[in-house]
């Protein structure tokens, strides 16, 4: 497979909100799909920008992948290890594959979150923090 060689941009306003009908007032914009992840050479099932309207909820469920959920706007309740707990923008949840979870709006306005779905496998090489290599700044 040939990997991407240029930076691409998906402008947020060009990605439409799509309702996820299995849940209550949940909408998403897919900001990285599996094909885009493949082109980048990374293992990601999907990255979603999600919005939960007032009174909305991601109903209890689980996945065959791990999920990282980062709350970006508002206050939510998370079904976390069998208990509902309150969280807010800036908080991040790490949900292992196969673990039941749910998120519901606990605010007077829509909440937003980024959800990253990652293939889970106990037999993968250890992860490492990334390297950054500076180059001559000739771009100003």
C-alpha positions as CSV (number, residue, x, y, z in Angstrom):
1,X,0.0,0.0,0.0
2,X,1.3,3.5,-0.9
3,X,1.3,5.9,2.0
4,X,0.2,9.5,1.8
5,X,3.0,12.0,1.1
6,X,1.2,15.3,1.5
7,X,-0.7,16.9,4.4
8,X,-4.4,17.1,3.8
9,X,-7.0,19.2,5.5
10,X,-10.7,18.4,6.3
11,X,-12.3,21.7,7.2
12,X,-14.8,21.1,10.0
13,X,-17.6,23.0,8.3
14,X,-17.3,20.8,5.2
15,X,-18.1,17.7,7.2
16,X,-21.8,17.3,7.8
17,X,-23.2,16.2,11.2
18,X,-24.8,12.8,10.8
19,X,-27.3,11.4,13.4
20,X,-26.5,8.0,14.9
21,X,-30.1,6.7,15.2
22,X,-29.3,3.8,17.6
23,X,-28.6,6.4,20.3
24,X,-30.5,9.4,21.7
25,X,-29.8,12.8,20.0
26,X,-26.2,11.8,19.1
27,X,-24.5,13.2,16.0
28,X,-21.1,12.8,14.6
29,X,-18.6,14.0,12.0
30,X,-16.0,11.4,11.0
31,X,-12.7,13.2,11.0
32,X,-10.6,10.2,10.2
33,X,-12.0,7.0,8.6
34,X,-10.3,3.7,8.2
35,X,-9.1,4.4,4.6
36,X,-7.6,7.7,5.7
37,X,-5.8,6.0,8.6
38,X,-4.5,3.3,6.1
39,X,-3.1,6.1,3.9
40,X,-1.3,7.5,6.9
41,X,0.1,4.1,7.8
42,X,-1.6,4.0,11.3
43,X,-3.9,1.6,13.0
44,X,-7.1,3.5,13.7
45,X,-10.7,2.3,13.1
46,X,-12.2,5.8,13.2
47,X,-11.9,9.2,14.8
48,X,-15.3,10.9,15.4
49,X,-16.2,14.4,16.5
50,X,-19.4,13.8,18.4
51,X,-22.2,16.1,19.6
52,X,-24.8,15.0,22.2
53,X,-27.8,17.3,22.3
54,X,-29.5,18.3,25.5
55,X,-31.3,15.2,26.8
56,X,-29.2,13.0,24.5
57,X,-27.2,9.9,25.3
58,X,-24.8,7.4,23.8
59,X,-26.7,4.3,25.1
60,X,-24.8,1.6,27.0
61,X,-22.7,-0.5,24.6
62,X,-19.2,-1.9,24.1
63,X,-16.8,-2.3,21.1
64,X,-14.4,-4.8,19.8
65,X,-11.8,-1.9,19.8
66,X,-10.5,0.4,22.5
67,X,-11.9,3.9,22.7
68,X,-10.4,7.1,23.9
69,X,-13.1,9.8,24.5
70,X,-12.0,13.4,25.1
71,X,-14.7,15.8,26.2
72,X,-14.2,19.2,24.4
73,X,-17.4,21.1,25.3
74,X,-19.7,20.9,28.2
75,X,-20.5,18.5,31.1
76,X,-21.4,14.9,30.7
77,X,-22.1,11.8,32.8
78,X,-20.1,8.7,32.0
79,X,-21.2,5.1,32.8
80,X,-17.8,4.1,34.2
81,X,-17.3,0.6,35.7
82,X,-21.0,0.3,36.4
83,X,-21.4,3.7,38.0
84,X,-22.5,7.1,36.6
85,X,-20.0,9.8,37.3
86,X,-19.9,13.5,36.2
87,X,-17.1,15.0,34.1
88,X,-16.5,18.1,32.0
89,X,-14.6,19.5,29.1
90,X,-10.9,18.6,29.3
91,X,-11.5,15.2,30.8
92,X,-10.5,12.0,28.9
93,X,-11.8,8.5,29.2
94,X,-9.8,5.4,28.2
95,X,-12.3,2.5,27.5
96,X,-10.8,-0.9,26.9
97,X,-12.3,-3.2,24.2
98,X,-15.3,-5.2,25.6
99,X,-16.1,-2.8,28.5
100,X,-19.7,-1.4,28.7
101,X,-19.8,2.4,28.7
102,X,-22.3,5.2,28.0
103,X,-22.0,9.0,27.9
104,X,-25.0,11.4,28.4
105,X,-25.3,15.1,28.2
106,X,-25.4,16.6,31.7
107,X,-25.5,20.2,30.6
108,X,-28.0,22.9,29.4
109,X,-26.4,23.0,25.9
110,X,-25.0,20.4,23.5
111,X,-21.8,18.7,24.5
112,X,-19.0,17.7,22.2
113,X,-16.3,15.1,22.3
114,X,-13.6,13.5,20.2
115,X,-13.8,9.7,20.1
116,X,-10.8,7.7,18.9
117,X,-11.4,4.0,18.1
118,X,-8.2,1.9,18.2
119,X,-7.7,-1.7,17.3
120,X,-6.9,-3.6,20.5
121,X,-4.5,-6.6,20.6
122,X,-2.4,-7.8,23.5
123,X,0.3,-9.0,21.1
124,X,1.6,-5.7,19.7
125,X,5.0,-4.0,20.1
126,X,5.3,-1.5,22.9
127,X,4.3,2.0,22.0
128,X,6.9,4.8,22.2
129,X,6.5,8.6,22.5
130,X,6.9,10.2,19.0
131,X,10.1,12.0,17.8
132,X,10.1,15.5,16.4
133,X,12.8,16.5,14.0
134,X,13.3,20.3,13.5
135,X,14.1,21.5,10.0
136,X,15.4,24.8,8.7
137,X,12.6,27.4,9.0
138,X,12.3,28.7,5.5
139,X,8.5,28.9,5.5
140,X,8.0,32.4,6.9
